[in-house]
Amino acid sequence: MSESLAETIQKTLAPLATPDVRELKVLVASLQERIEQPFDPRGENSGSQFESRMAAFREFTTQSKLASARILASINERVAVLEARQ
């Protein structure tokens, strides 16, 4: 039974990406909770509400970039190993 290169790569990368994808799902859920809170632009706390939401968005953006970088680093490492085997 011969596996295609795509199947081999998929089997190699799946365990690496799964934990990071779960982490991103948690971050997205957290961001959604913060964004879905009622927002009254005329309220006395509207400035602080806006800043809080922007901070949450910046945190999410940073965390997602870090998770993406970890995933890509793992993929690059695995690809290098596969290339070395050929």
C-alpha positions in Angstrom: 0.0 0.0 0.0 1.5 3.2 -1.2 0.5 6.4 0.4 0.4 9.6 -1.6 2.6 12.5 -0.6 -0.5 14.5 0.4 -1.7 11.7 2.7 1.7 11.4 4.3 1.9 15.2 4.9 -1.6 15.3 6.2 -1.0 12.5 8.7 2.3 14.1 9.8 0.8 17.6 10.3 -2.6 16.8 11.8 -1.4 16.1 15.3 0.6 19.3 15.3 -2.2 21.7 14.2 -5.0 20.2 16.3 -3.9 21.7 19.7 -3.3 25.1 18.2 -6.7 25.1 16.4 -8.4 24.3 19.7 -6.5 27.2 21.3 -7.7 29.6 18.6 -11.3 28.4 19.0 -11.1 29.3 22.7 -9.7 32.7 21.8 -12.4 33.3 19.3 -15.1 32.3 21.8 -13.6 34.7 24.4 -13.5 37.6 21.9 -17.1 36.9 20.8 -18.3 37.1 24.4 -16.6 40.4 24.9 -18.0 41.8 21.7 -21.5 40.6 22.2 -21.9 42.5 25.4 -24.4 45.3 25.0 -22.8 48.6 23.9 -24.4 52.0 24.5 -22.5 54.6 22.6 -24.3 57.4 24.5 -23.6 55.9 27.9 -21.2 57.4 30.3 -18.9 54.4 30.0 -18.9 54.2 26.2 -15.2 55.2 26.0 -14.1 52.6 28.4 -16.3 50.0 26.7 -14.8 50.8 23.4 -11.3 50.7 24.7 -12.0 47.3 26.4 -13.2 45.8 23.2 -10.3 47.2 21.2 -7.9 45.7 23.8 -9.6 42.4 23.5 -9.4 42.5 19.7 -5.7 43.4 19.9 -5.0 40.6 22.3 -6.9 38.2 20.1 -4.9 39.4 17.0 -1.6 38.9 18.8 -2.5 35.5 20.2 -3.7 34.3 16.7 -0.5 35.5 15.1 1.5 33.6 17.7 -0.5 30.5 17.2 -0.1 30.8 13.5 3.6 31.2 13.8 3.8 28.1 16.0 1.8 26.1 13.5 4.0 27.3 10.6 7.2 26.6 12.5 6.0 23.0 13.2 5.0 22.6 9.6 8.4 23.9 8.3 10.2 21.5 10.7 8.2 18.5 9.5 8.6 19.4 5.9 12.4 19.7 6.4 12.4 16.2 7.9 10.4 14.8 5.0 12.7 16.5 2.5 15.7 15.1 4.3 14.3 11.6 4.0 14.0 11.8 0.2 
